Amino acid sequence: MKKLIFAIALAVFAAVGGNGALAADGQYDLVILHGRVIDPETHFFGYRNLGIKNGIIETITEDEIAGKEVIDAKGLVVAPGFIDTHIHGITKLGRKLSLLDGVTTALATEFGVLDVDKFYDERKKWRGNYGATVGLDLARMKVLDHYTAQDDIEWLTATKKVAEKGASNWSTKIPTPEEEKQILALVKKGLDRGAIGVGIAVGYAPAGITAREVYEVQKLAAEYGRITASHTRFGSGRPPQEFVLGGDEIIANAIYLGGPALFQHFHNADWQLGAEILEKVQAQGYPIWGEIYPYAAYSTQIGSSFVSVENFKANGLDISKTVLDPSTGKFLTEEEFSKLRKEHPNHLIIVFSRKKEDIPKWVALKGVFIGSDAMPALDVDGNVLPEDAPYEKIVTHPRAAGTHARVLRVARENHIPLMRVVANMSYWPAKRLGDTGLEAMQKRGRIQEGMVADITIFDPKTVKDNADYGAGKNGLPPTGIPYVIVNGVVTVKDSKLVPDAWAGQPIRYPVR
């Protein structure tokens, strides 16, 4: 087997002789010289020069090559662009943060969007690749509360507006048969318009979304051959609402229906069991995957059902040591928590409920996706910040700015193979989504001739995250990622955004 893998690697990466190392006109649009190329699909990891033309990797060679633009990658790793399978509120500033973190493709999968055409139309001039699922929770709000929220940004306002009316039917009401038909029709419309799958944030509406509704939505996604991405039903580490049981629901449905599924941020108190279950179903050939991010704290709206006082106490958590307000950088007392939850249910909080010592174990898992779960880049008053806003004004979870650099740092400090973590951040999401028929992913996540030139270049010795939980530090970009190339266009140079780089492409199924 090792000989076969080596032969494949040689076939892909052997130095090209003579004219094979030259573009037709003798020059490439972009060349990357002297870098250590890593390709997770073939397990190649060696020094090569890359020639890129018209957004495609044309040549990988040991020969000297020339280009209109040259990057000297000496001492750096040349990797496939990172693919983030879990981003919220893809604003211009949020996309800037993820690009500086090496993300060439950002996908809004958990809550997704409601109007799929609107999402893609608004991003025709965009800095990185983009895509979204159609969101069940958004469809429920439109049908059950008669309130339209198109995406995560509007969702933050919508949840407060709906609550002010005296009822949040989207999260608590079991729909009538007619209402369920309307909800499914909205989901189907999104799939017809090219959504990459369906987002089911059942954890935010466990009292309203029945097992039957989850099954029917997954059935619809399976009929299209597309993923179900799910924040699962339960939010506790103890019976009878252990987090992994919600994952079992999504996994079982996917097996019954033969559809692909993504068990999102499963690194909770029972993550070891979740990892074993995922390993077992994958070994049997089922297209079901897990996703993690490398932080011991999560972020959500304070009004979410799973962050109630009762749930914290049931899990033995002291609110004054568990719930942090990122707008102040201070922990909340139980009284402050209850008041804020009642008056401002859409306020973002950070919850410390996981073990720091588990982070390297999550990062070392083989074949998981890295989904930052990046929250929107807002200011202290909850307003969307412009792209050029000072990083110190950003109020969010640090995962929005440093997830992928943090994975690389944790891997370095804990001697986790670089090939494995790069594969998790690039190849595996591209491979798995490509296998569902998503053509845009079939030529990404690899450094090979003929593949799309989405490339992240980093210093393996120095790359690290700088964002943390302190006020004014939530959005600090990482260091050690000097170049990010999107579709052959240098979009990050010397760790700064290139102002006129708008090379993003839609990640989308054909519209029916």
N, C-alpha and C positions, 0 to 999 in steps of 0.2 A: 504493500500500500504506500509506504514512504517513497519507494522508487517511482511509483506512478505519479504521486503528487509532485515529486521533483521534476519528472519529465514534463508534466503539464506546465510547471513554472518556467522551465527552460523554453518551451514552445512559445509561451507568451512573452517572455522577457529577454530572450537571447539577443545579443547585440545584432542589429541589422547592418549588413554590410553594403558598400557601394551607395547607389542612389536611393536605397531603401530608407536611409536616414535623412533624406531631404524632402522638403515640400516640393510640389510641382514647380513653383517659381523660385526654388532655392532658399526660401525663407518662410518661417512660421509666424503666425500672429504673436505667439508667446512661447518662450522656452523657459524651462525650469532646469537649472544646471546644478550638478554636484550634490543633489539631495539624496537621502536614503528613502527609497520608495517602498511603501508597504501596501500590499494588496491582500486583503483577508480571504478572498475566494481561492487564490492559488497558494496562499501562505508564502508568497515571495516577500523578501525583506532584504533589499540590496541597493547599491548605489547605481543610479541611472539618470540619464537626461531625458526630459520630456519635451516633445514638440507638439504644440496645440494650434489647430487651425479651424476656423469657423465653429468654435465651441466644442470641438471633438479632439480627444487625444489621438493624434495620428501616429506618433512615433515614441517608443520607449527604447532607448539605445545607450550604449557606452560611448558612441562616437560623439565628436563635437558637432553641435548644430547651432544655427543662427536664427534669430527672431527679431521682429520689430520691437518687441519688449522682452526684457531679460530679467529673470529673478535668479539670483545666486543663493541657492538653498544649502550651501555648505554648513554642516553641523546640524541641519534641520531634518525632520521627518516629513515626507510628502505623502499625505494620506487622502483617501476618499473624503469628500465633504461630509460633515456630520449631518445626520437626518434626525430631527427632533420630532418624535411622533405625538407630542402632547404640549401644545402651546395655547394659551388663552389670550384673547384680545390682541390679535396680530396688528398692532399699530406701527407707525413708522419708527417710533422710538423703541418699541419692543423688538422690532425686527433688527434695528441697529444693535441692540444689546446682544441678540442671539448671533448675529454675524461676527461680532467681535469675539464671541465664544466659539467660533468655528462652524456655526450651523449654516449650511448652504440651502437646506430644505426644511421648512417649518410647517407642521401640519396641526390644524385645530381639530382634534378628534373627540375629546370628551364631551363637551357641550355642542361642538360643531356650530353650524349656522342654520338659519331658517330659509332664507332666500339664497339659494346656491348661485344663481346667475349674478345677483347683486355682489356677492362676496368676490367672485372672480372678476367681474367688470371693474370694480373699484381698485383692483390691483394690477391692471394692465401695465402700469409703470411702477415697478416694484423692485426692491433691491435683492431679494433672494427668492428662491422657489417657494411656492405656497399652495396649500390645499386644505380641504375641510370635509368633514362628514356632515350629514344633515342631522340635526339634533332633536331627539325625542322630547326632551324637556321643553324646548322652545315651541315645539308643535303643541304640546299639552297646554302651555300658557296661552297660546293663541286661541285654542278651541275652548278651554275651560274657564279662562279669565277674560277672554276677548281683549287681550293685550299683546301687542306684537313687539318682540325683542329679536333683533336679527342676529345678534352675536353676543359674545361675552361682555363687551363694553356696555351695550344696551341692557344686558341682563342684570348688571349691578344696580342700575336705576330701576329696572322693571320690578325686581323682587321687592323693593321698598314701596313702590307705587301700588303694587297689588296688595301688599300687606296693609297699607293705609286704608284700603277699601273695606277691610275687615275680614278678608278671606284670601288664602293663597291656594286656590283650587288646583293649580298645576302640581302642587306637592302633596296634597291631602285627599283630593277627590278621586274616587274610583269612577271612571267614565261610564256613561250609559253605552249600550251597543251602538247607538247612532253617533255618539261623540267619539267612540273608539274608531269608527269608520272614518270620521273626519281627520282624526289624528294620523291614522295610517295613510290616508290619502296625501297628507302633507309630507310625510316621510317618503312615500313613493315618488312624489313629485321631485323631491330633492335628489333621489337616486336617478330618476330619468334625466335630470339636468346635470348629471356627471359627478355627483358627490362621491368621495372615495369610500364611503360606507355610512354606517349609522352610529351616532354617539348616544349612548344610553347612560345618563348620570342618575341611575336608579338610587344611589346612595343619598341623593338630595330629595328624593320623593318616595321614601320607602312605604309610607302609609297610603299613597295613592296609586302607585304603579304595581299592579298585581303580577303574579307569576305568569298568568295567561298573557298579559300585555307584553311582557318581556319576550315571551316565546313567540308571539305573533310578529313582533318587530324583528327579532332575529331571523324568523322564517322569511320575512320579506327581504332582508339583507342577503340571506343565503340564496334566495332565488336569483339574485343579481350576481352572486358569487363574490360579494364584497364583505369587508370586515364589519364586525360589531366591536366597537371600542367602548369599554364600560368601567366607570367608577361604580363598583358593585354595591350591593344592598346594605350591608351591615358596617358599622363603624366602631366595633368594640373588640377588645382582645379576650373577652370572657364569654362563656355561654350565657344566654342562648343566642347571642348575636355576634359570634366570632366573624371577623372580616372574611376569612377564607370560605365560609359558607355561602356568602354572596358570590364569590368567585366560582364555587361549585355550580351555582345556578346558570351562569353564563357558559361555563365549560360544558356542562351536560347538554344544554340546548344546542350548542355548536356541534357536539358529537351526534345528537339525534338528527340534526338538520343538515349536516355535512357542510357547514359554512365556516369560514375563518373568523377568529375572535381574538381580541386583545384584552387581557386581564390587566387593567391599569394600576399603577403604583401598588403592587401587591406586597410591598416590603413593610408589613405591619407586624404586630406582635406574633402572629402565626405564620410568618413568611417562610419558615423552613418547610412547613407542610405545603404551602402554596408552590414553592419551588419544586418539591418532589412530585406533586400532582402534575405540574406542567411538564416536567421531564418524562413522566410516564405516558401522558397523552401524545407528546411529540414522538416518543419512541414507537408508538403505534401508528404514526403517520398522520395524525390530525393536525390541521393548520391552526394551532392555538398557541399563543405566545404571551409572555409576561413582560412587564415594564417596571423599571425602578428609576429613582433619582437619588443622588448620594448625600442626603441630608437627614438628620435625626428629627427634624421638625417639618410639619406641613403647614399649608396656608389655605384659608377658606373664608367664606363670609361668616360673621358671628351668628347669624340667624340660622345656619345650617342645622339640621336635625341632630346630627351626630356630635355636635359640640355643646350639648346641653349640660347644665350643672349636674343633672342626674347621671348622665353618661360618664362624666369625669369622675364623680364620686364612686360609681360602680366599678371603675377601673383603678381606683386607689390613687387618683391624681389630684394634687392640690392646685387649684386654679391660679393662686398667687405665684406658683413656681412653674406653671405650665403654659399659660396664655399670655403672649406678648403682643402689645400694640405697636406695629411697625411705624406708626406716625409719631410716636414719642420715644420708642426704643425701650419702653418700660413694661413690666409685667402688670397685669390687671388684678385687682382684688376681686373677690367673689361679688361684692356689691357693685363695683364698677362694671364687671362683666355682665351682670344681670340687667343693669340700667342700659348699657350700650346695646345689648341684644334686643331689648324691647324697643328702644327709640331709633336705633340705626341698624336694622338687621342686615344691611348690605355692607357694613364696615368690615374691612379685611383684617384678619388676625393671623398670628403665627402660633402654632401649637406644638410644644415639645413633648412628644409622647413615645419616642422611639429611642433605642440604645445607640449611642455613638460608636460603641465597639463593634456594632453590626455593619457599619458602613463599608469597610473593606470586604466583608463577606458578600454584600450585595453586588459590589463592583466586580468581584471575582466570578460571579455567576456566568455561565456560558450560554450564549444565545439569547440573552434578554435584550430588550430595546432600552435605550436611555431616553426617557421622556421627561423634560425639565418640569412640566406642569407649570410653566412660567405664567405668573399672574400679570395683569396689565401694569404698564408703567404709569403710575398716577402720582399726583402731588399729595401733599398733606391733607388737602380738602377733597380728595377723590376725583380731581379733574384730570383728563387725559393731557399728558405733557407733549409738547412738540419735539420733533426729532433732535433739535439742537439744544434741548434743555440741559442744564448742568446735571451731571450724574448725582450730585449731592442732594438734589431736589426729589429724586425718585423714592417713593414709598412703596415697597413691595417685599416679597420674599427674595433673598439673595439668589435663589435658584434661577431667577429670570436673567441673571447676568453671568453666573459662573458655573453652571452645571457641568459642562463638558470639560472645561479646564480643571474643575475639581476632580472629575473622574480620572483624568490623566495624572494629576498630582497624587491622588490616593493610590493609584496603581503603582506609581514610582516609589512612593514611601513604603508600600507593602509588598513590593516585588511581585506584582501581578503582571503576567505577560502582556506586553504592549499589543501584540497581535490580537489578543482576546478582546481587550477593551475597545480597540479601534473597530473591530468587527461588530461589536455591539452598538457602536455609535454610527455605523455607516452601512456595512455590508448586510447585516441581518435584516434591518427594516427594509432595505432596498430589495433584497432577495424575497422576503416573505410577501411584501406588497406586490412585487413584480409577478410572483407566482399566482396571484389572484387575477392577473390579466391587466394590471395597471402598467401600461407600456412605458410611461415616463420613468418608472422605477427600475425597469429592466436594464437600463444602460447607466445606472448610477450606483454608487456604493462600491465601485471597483476602480483601480488604477490599471487599466488595460487599454491597448490600442482599440479604437473604435468606440470607446465609452465616452459619455458626456464628461467634459472637463469641469466637474464640480470637485474642487480640491481644497483641502485645509493643510497649511504648512505650519508646523509648530516645533518648538525647541523642547525635546524630551527631558532635558536636564533642568529647565527653569520654568516651564509652563505651570501656572498656578492661578487659582481663583483669588480675587481680592474682595469681593462683596461679602458682607456679613450682616448680622442682625442689628447692629448699632444704627441709631438715627443718622442719616446722611451717608451711610455706607451700603445701603441695600442694592444700589445699582452700579457700584464701581466695577468697571470691566476688568477682565483677566489680563495677565501679562504672559508673554511667551508664545503668542499666536500672531506672528507678524504678517502673514498673508492668507487671504481667503479668496478663492477664485470661483465665480459662479458662471456656468455656461461659457467658460473660456475668458471671462472678463475679470480682471483684478478688481475686486470690490473692497477688500481691506488691504492696505499697504502700510507697512511699518506700524501695525496695530491701530491704524486710524481708517475711518471710512473714507473711501474715494468719492468725492461729492457727485460726480456725474456718472457713476456706475449704476445703471438700472437694468440689470440683465436677468432679473427673475422671470421664471416661466411657470405656468400653471401646472399643477399635478392634479390631473382630472381624467375621468373616463369620458368617452365620447357622449355627446348629448343625444338623447333619443328623441 
